[in-house]
Amino acid sequence: MSVEEINRDMERAQEYEETTSRVSPLGENRFELSTGIIIAARFADKLRRVALVSLNRIVPRDVIIRDVSELNKELFNRLTEMKIGKLDLVKIVVEVRFNRDEKKLYFENVKITRYYTEEQCRAMNSAISQEYEKMKKELSQIKATLEQLTKSI
């Protein structure tokens, strides 16, 4: 990551700090970070900025950038496995703990929430309805076959 990108992130992080806080303290050196609802393509920038804003007073900036970068690689793989597209809406919430002795951030309880548009919901509902109707017909055919078998016995 270049110095220019880091400076840009710090400027935006300060801007976010003034307008929106997306962190919840959970205890000593433990926090919950949230990206809020964003398009999936922006998750890495948003998570890094939230971490910079939230943790900059207790965690060195280079540690934040290094460890959040590692987390973002893992998150990218999870988003890919979940078949989440770049323009899909997501919210990522993660608990973070800072170990002062090791100078390391530990991330736990990562939650990725995917949001669907109304059109996507309708399409999924339509597919489920079609499958339901197909299974209903199959069940009717099985019942009819069983009734015929019962009569023939």
Backbone as JSON, one array per atom type, in Angstrom:
{
  "sequence": "MSVEEINRDMERAQEYEETTSRVSPLGENRFELSTGIIIAARFADKLRRVALVSLNRIVPRDVIIRDVSELNKELFNRLTEMKIGKLDLVKIVVEVRFNRDEKKLYFENVKITRYYTEEQCRAMNSAISQEYEKMKKELSQIKATLEQLTKSI",
  "N": [[0.85, -1.17, 0.0], [0.61, 2.17, -0.87], [2.08, 5.29, 0.28], [0.55, 7.43, -0.42], [-2.0, 6.28, -0.69], [-2.43, 5.49, 1.94], [-2.43, 7.97, 3.25], [-4.68, 9.1, 2.0], [-6.65, 7.35, 2.95], [-6.46, 7.94, 5.69], [-7.31, 10.62, 5.74], [-9.97, 10.32, 4.86], [-10.83, 8.65, 6.86], [-10.75, 10.33, 9.08], [-12.72, 12.08, 8.3], [-14.94, 10.33, 8.35], [-14.98, 9.82, 11.07], [-15.9, 12.19, 12.1], [-18.44, 12.27, 11.07], [-19.74, 9.73, 11.23], [-19.83, 7.03, 13.46], [-18.8, 3.75, 13.59], [-18.3, 1.77, 15.46], [-18.2, -0.29, 18.33], [-17.37, -0.39, 21.68], [-16.22, -3.26, 23.43], [-14.94, -4.01, 25.64], [-11.85, -3.94, 27.48], [-9.47, -3.11, 25.19], [-10.98, -4.38, 23.2], [-13.2, -4.42, 20.5], [-16.09, -3.87, 18.42], [-16.33, -3.79, 15.04], [-17.95, -2.3, 12.24], [-18.96, -2.26, 8.86], [-21.22, -1.06, 7.97], [-23.96, -0.86, 5.63], [-22.9, -1.6, 2.46], [-21.66, -1.63, -0.97], [-20.29, -4.69, -2.12], [-17.82, -4.5, -3.41], [-16.49, -2.44, -2.17], [-15.78, -3.18, 0.39], [-13.2, -3.68, 1.55], [-11.78, -1.2, 1.61], [-13.56, 0.26, 3.21], [-13.65, -1.2, 5.64], [-10.97, -1.01, 6.45], [-10.79, 1.76, 6.82], [-12.68, 2.21, 8.84], [-11.46, 0.78, 10.88], [-9.09, 2.26, 11.14], [-10.11, 4.73, 12.05], [-11.36, 3.94, 14.42], [-9.47, 2.61, 15.99], [-7.12, 4.05, 16.08], [-6.1, 5.45, 18.26], [-5.17, 3.68, 20.12], [-3.85, 1.63, 18.82], [-0.99, 1.12, 16.84], [-0.68, 2.68, 13.64], [0.55, 1.26, 11.5], [0.24, -1.37, 12.32], [-2.54, -1.65, 12.31], [-3.07, -1.34, 9.54], [-1.57, -3.48, 8.45], [-2.73, -5.81, 9.72], [-5.49, -5.59, 9.19], [-5.41, -5.73, 6.47], [-4.69, -8.42, 6.09], [-7.0, -9.62, 7.15], [-8.85, -8.68, 5.27], [-8.1, -10.12, 2.99], [-8.89, -12.7, 3.71], [-11.64, -12.22, 3.99], [-12.32, -11.56, 1.37], [-12.03, -14.05, 0.11], [-14.07, -15.46, 1.45], [-16.35, -14.0, 0.64], [-16.27, -14.53, -2.07], [-16.64, -17.32, -2.05], [-19.24, -17.34, -1.09], [-20.51, -16.5, -3.28], [-20.98, -13.78, -3.77], [-21.53, -10.91, -5.54], [-19.71, -8.09, -6.96], [-21.32, -5.8, -6.89], [-23.28, -6.39, -5.12], [-25.11, -5.86, -2.08], [-23.72, -5.67, 1.15], [-23.04, -6.22, 4.65], [-20.54, -6.04, 6.97], [-19.52, -7.26, 10.02], [-17.3, -7.36, 12.68], [-15.51, -8.61, 15.47], [-12.78, -7.26, 17.21], [-9.65, -7.64, 18.77], [-6.99, -6.23, 20.51], [-3.69, -7.12, 21.05], [-1.36, -5.94, 23.05], [1.24, -6.73, 23.77], [2.09, -8.47, 21.71], [1.7, -6.82, 19.63], [-0.48, -7.01, 17.78], [-3.51, -7.46, 15.98], [-6.43, -9.29, 16.63], [-9.01, -10.97, 15.05], [-12.38, -11.85, 15.44], [-15.48, -13.71, 15.38], [-16.6, -13.02, 12.81], [-19.04, -11.64, 10.8], [-20.93, -11.81, 7.93], [-23.38, -10.18, 6.29], [-25.7, -10.49, 3.79], [-27.55, -8.51, 1.57], [-30.6, -8.36, -0.23], [-32.13, -7.2, -3.25], [-35.47, -6.08, -3.98], [-36.29, -7.14, -6.42], [-34.56, -9.35, -6.67], [-35.46, -10.87, -4.53], [-38.07, -11.45, -5.38], [-37.5, -13.02, -7.64], [-36.22, -15.21, -6.42], [-38.34, -16.12, -4.85], [-40.16, -16.82, -6.84], [-38.81, -18.96, -8.07], [-38.79, -20.77, -5.94], [-41.54, -21.13, -5.59], [-42.2, -22.38, -8.01], [-40.77, -24.78, -7.74], [-42.11, -25.81, -5.54], [-44.7, -26.22, -6.62], [-44.08, -28.18, -8.51], [-43.26, -30.29, -6.84], [-45.63, -30.73, -5.49], [-47.25, -31.78, -7.52], [-45.83, -34.15, -8.05], [-46.18, -35.43, -5.57], [-48.95, -35.8, -5.61], [-49.15, -37.61, -7.71], [-47.79, -39.79, -6.58], [-49.47, -40.37, -4.43], [-51.75, -41.16, -5.85], [-50.78, -43.45, -7.14], [-50.25, -45.03, -4.88], [-52.86, -45.35, -3.88], [-54.0, -46.87, -5.96], [-52.45, -49.18, -5.75], [-53.19, -50.02, -3.19], [-55.91, -50.6, -3.58], [-55.66, -52.74, -5.3], [-54.73, -54.76, -3.72]],
  "CA": [[0.0, 0.0, 0.0], [1.45, 3.36, -1.01], [1.92, 6.35, 1.26], [-0.57, 8.24, -0.91], [-3.24, 5.58, -0.34], [-2.58, 5.55, 3.4], [-2.84, 9.35, 3.58], [-6.06, 9.25, 1.55], [-7.49, 6.63, 3.91], [-6.47, 8.68, 6.97], [-8.17, 11.79, 5.56], [-11.35, 9.85, 4.82], [-11.13, 8.1, 8.18], [-11.06, 11.47, 9.94], [-14.02, 12.54, 7.83], [-15.92, 9.39, 8.88], [-15.04, 9.97, 12.52], [-16.72, 13.36, 12.38], [-19.83, 12.09, 10.62], [-20.34, 8.44, 11.58], [-19.02, 6.09, 14.21], [-19.27, 2.38, 13.36], [-17.55, 0.92, 16.36], [-18.76, -0.45, 19.67], [-16.4, -0.98, 22.6], [-16.7, -4.49, 24.06], [-14.14, -4.22, 26.84], [-10.5, -3.42, 27.33], [-8.82, -3.47, 23.92], [-11.89, -5.18, 22.37], [-14.18, -3.56, 19.82], [-16.85, -4.44, 17.31], [-16.27, -2.9, 13.89], [-18.99, -2.57, 11.25], [-18.84, -1.47, 7.63], [-22.5, -0.53, 7.53], [-24.38, -1.48, 4.37], [-22.08, -1.08, 1.36], [-21.5, -2.6, -2.06], [-19.22, -5.62, -1.77], [-16.55, -4.07, -3.99], [-15.88, -1.41, -1.32], [-15.65, -3.63, 1.77], [-11.83, -3.6, 2.07], [-11.51, 0.2, 1.95], [-14.42, 0.68, 4.31], [-13.22, -1.86, 6.87], [-9.7, -0.4, 6.82], [-11.05, 3.12, 7.33], [-13.36, 2.09, 10.13], [-10.44, 0.36, 11.85], [-8.2, 3.4, 11.38], [-10.82, 5.7, 12.87], [-11.73, 3.38, 15.71], [-8.36, 2.06, 16.77], [-5.89, 4.83, 15.91], [-5.59, 6.0, 19.52], [-4.56, 2.63, 20.95], [-3.1, 0.68, 17.99], [-0.18, 1.82, 15.83], [-1.28, 2.69, 12.3], [1.1, 0.2, 10.66], [-0.36, -2.63, 12.78], [-3.91, -1.66, 11.78], [-3.03, -1.56, 8.09], [-1.08, -4.84, 8.2], [-3.64, -6.87, 10.16], [-6.76, -5.47, 8.47], [-5.12, -6.22, 5.12], [-4.8, -9.89, 6.16], [-8.43, -9.93, 7.31], [-9.53, -8.41, 4.0], [-7.83, -11.24, 2.09], [-9.78, -13.78, 4.14], [-13.01, -11.83, 3.68], [-12.49, -11.67, -0.08], [-12.25, -15.47, -0.17], [-15.41, -15.83, 1.94], [-17.34, -13.38, -0.23], [-16.23, -15.29, -3.32], [-17.29, -18.62, -1.77], [-20.67, -17.09, -0.93], [-20.98, -16.04, -4.59], [-21.44, -12.4, -3.64], [-20.99, -10.1, -6.62], [-19.12, -6.81, -6.59], [-22.34, -4.77, -6.67], [-24.24, -6.84, -4.1], [-25.02, -5.13, -0.81], [-23.31, -6.48, 2.29], [-22.63, -5.55, 5.89], [-19.56, -6.89, 7.65], [-19.32, -6.92, 11.43], [-16.23, -8.2, 13.21], [-14.94, -8.25, 16.77], [-11.33, -7.15, 17.13], [-8.97, -7.54, 20.06], [-5.59, -5.81, 20.32], [-2.74, -7.64, 22.01], [-0.27, -4.95, 23.11], [2.55, -7.38, 23.84], [2.43, -9.0, 20.4], [1.4, -5.78, 18.64], [-1.26, -7.73, 16.77], [-4.97, -7.45, 16.09], [-7.06, -10.59, 16.44], [-10.38, -10.79, 14.58], [-13.24, -12.97, 15.83], [-16.92, -13.58, 15.13], [-16.84, -12.27, 11.57], [-20.38, -11.88, 10.27], [-21.21, -11.16, 6.65], [-24.8, -10.17, 5.99], [-25.97, -10.13, 2.4], [-28.87, -7.9, 1.38], [-31.15, -8.61, -1.56], [-33.08, -6.23, -3.76], [-36.84, -6.59, -4.11], [-36.32, -7.97, -7.64], [-33.9, -10.61, -6.37], [-36.38, -11.63, -3.66], [-39.16, -11.95, -6.23], [-36.97, -14.1, -8.47], [-36.03, -16.37, -5.55], [-39.67, -16.58, -4.47], [-40.72, -17.46, -8.02], [-38.14, -20.26, -8.21], [-39.27, -21.64, -4.85], [-42.93, -21.46, -5.9], [-42.19, -23.36, -9.1], [-40.33, -26.05, -7.16], [-43.22, -26.26, -4.68], [-45.76, -26.75, -7.49], [-43.56, -29.42, -9.09], [-43.3, -31.31, -5.79], [-47.05, -31.0, -5.22], [-47.7, -32.69, -8.58], [-45.2, -35.45, -7.8], [-46.85, -36.02, -4.41], [-50.27, -36.24, -6.06], [-48.93, -38.83, -8.49], [-47.41, -40.85, -5.65], [-50.71, -40.72, -3.71], [-52.61, -41.91, -6.79], [-50.16, -44.76, -7.31], [-50.47, -45.78, -3.63], [-54.28, -45.71, -3.83], [-54.18, -47.98, -6.9], [-51.82, -50.36, -5.15], [-54.03, -50.42, -2.04], [-57.13, -51.21, -4.13], [-55.34, -54.02, -5.96], [-54.36, -55.77, -2.71]],
  "C": [[0.9, 1.24, 0.0], [1.14, 4.38, 0.08], [0.72, 7.22, 0.88], [-1.91, 7.61, -0.53], [-3.49, 5.63, 1.16], [-3.04, 6.93, 3.82], [-4.29, 9.61, 3.18], [-7.01, 8.58, 2.53], [-7.57, 7.37, 5.24], [-7.37, 9.91, 6.87], [-9.64, 11.38, 5.58], [-11.76, 9.28, 6.17], [-11.49, 9.23, 9.14], [-12.43, 12.05, 9.58], [-15.13, 11.65, 8.39], [-16.1, 9.57, 10.38], [-15.94, 11.14, 12.9], [-18.18, 13.12, 12.04], [-20.49, 10.82, 11.15], [-19.36, 7.6, 12.37], [-19.6, 4.7, 14.01], [-18.46, 1.41, 14.21], [-18.26, 0.87, 17.71], [-17.69, -1.04, 20.56], [-17.01, -2.2, 23.29], [-15.96, -4.77, 25.36], [-12.76, -3.66, 26.59], [-9.85, -3.99, 26.07], [-9.65, -4.4, 23.04], [-12.97, -4.26, 21.8], [-14.94, -4.38, 18.8], [-16.85, -3.4, 16.19], [-17.37, -3.29, 12.9], [-18.78, -1.67, 10.03], [-20.1, -0.69, 7.34], [-22.85, -1.21, 6.22], [-23.65, -0.79, 3.22], [-22.11, -2.08, 0.21], [-20.25, -3.43, -1.75], [-17.85, -5.17, -2.28], [-15.8, -3.09, -3.08], [-15.56, -1.89, 0.1], [-14.24, -3.42, 2.34], [-11.48, -2.17, 2.48], [-12.29, 0.62, 3.19], [-13.95, 0.08, 5.64], [-11.89, -1.26, 7.36], [-9.91, 0.98, 7.43], [-11.73, 3.09, 8.69], [-12.35, 1.71, 11.21], [-9.48, 1.52, 12.16], [-8.84, 4.43, 12.29], [-10.98, 5.18, 14.3], [-10.54, 3.05, 16.6], [-7.12, 2.93, 16.8], [-5.32, 5.38, 17.21], [-4.89, 4.95, 20.38], [-3.7, 1.65, 20.16], [-2.27, 1.47, 16.98], [-0.77, 1.64, 14.43], [-0.76, 1.56, 11.42], [0.54, -1.17, 11.04], [-1.79, -2.75, 12.24], [-3.89, -2.02, 10.3], [-2.61, -2.99, 7.77], [-2.14, -5.9, 8.52], [-5.01, -6.8, 9.47], [-6.58, -5.95, 7.03], [-5.23, -7.74, 5.08], [-6.26, -10.31, 6.3], [-9.16, -9.75, 5.98], [-9.29, -9.51, 2.97], [-8.75, -12.41, 2.42], [-11.24, -13.47, 3.78], [-13.29, -11.93, 2.19], [-12.78, -13.12, -0.45], [-13.64, -15.91, 0.29], [-16.51, -15.25, 1.06], [-17.42, -14.12, -1.57], [-16.92, -16.64, -3.15], [-18.8, -18.47, -1.65], [-21.32, -16.62, -2.22], [-21.62, -14.65, -4.51], [-20.74, -11.58, -4.71], [-20.49, -8.76, -6.12], [-20.15, -5.75, -6.24], [-23.42, -5.19, -5.68], [-24.02, -6.06, -2.81], [-24.68, -6.09, 0.33], [-23.07, -5.58, 3.5], [-21.7, -6.52, 6.59], [-19.37, -6.36, 9.06], [-18.28, -7.89, 11.97], [-15.8, -7.68, 14.58], [-13.43, -8.25, 16.62], [-10.76, -6.95, 18.53], [-7.52, -7.19, 19.76], [-4.75, -6.39, 21.44], [-1.53, -6.71, 21.99], [1.11, -5.6, 23.08], [3.01, -7.88, 22.47], [2.3, -7.96, 19.29], [0.66, -6.39, 17.46], [-2.74, -7.59, 17.06], [-5.48, -8.86, 15.82], [-8.53, -10.35, 16.11], [-11.18, -12.05, 14.89], [-14.67, -12.66, 15.43], [-17.22, -12.7, 13.92], [-18.21, -12.66, 11.03], [-20.54, -11.09, 8.98], [-22.7, -11.3, 6.4], [-24.98, -9.69, 4.57], [-27.39, -9.59, 2.3], [-29.31, -8.11, -0.06], [-32.09, -7.48, -1.95], [-34.46, -6.88, -3.82], [-36.94, -7.52, -5.33], [-35.68, -9.33, -7.39], [-34.8, -11.49, -5.49], [-37.52, -12.22, -4.47], [-38.69, -13.14, -7.08], [-36.76, -15.37, -7.63], [-37.37, -16.97, -5.15], [-40.33, -17.32, -5.63], [-40.12, -18.86, -8.21], [-38.62, -21.24, -7.15], [-40.72, -22.06, -5.11], [-43.03, -22.5, -7.01], [-41.78, -24.74, -8.58], [-41.43, -26.66, -6.29], [-44.33, -26.89, -5.53], [-45.33, -28.09, -8.11], [-43.64, -30.55, -8.06], [-44.73, -31.7, -5.43], [-47.6, -32.0, -6.25], [-47.12, -34.08, -8.37], [-45.87, -36.16, -6.63], [-48.23, -36.54, -4.79], [-50.15, -37.54, -6.86], [-48.58, -40.01, -7.59], [-48.64, -41.31, -4.87], [-51.62, -41.57, -4.59], [-52.07, -43.32, -6.99], [-50.39, -45.62, -6.07], [-51.94, -46.23, -3.49], [-54.57, -46.88, -4.77], [-53.61, -49.28, -6.36], [-52.66, -50.9, -3.99], [-55.3, -51.12, -2.52], [-56.84, -52.59, -4.73], [-54.97, -55.11, -4.95], [-55.57, -56.41, -2.14]]
}
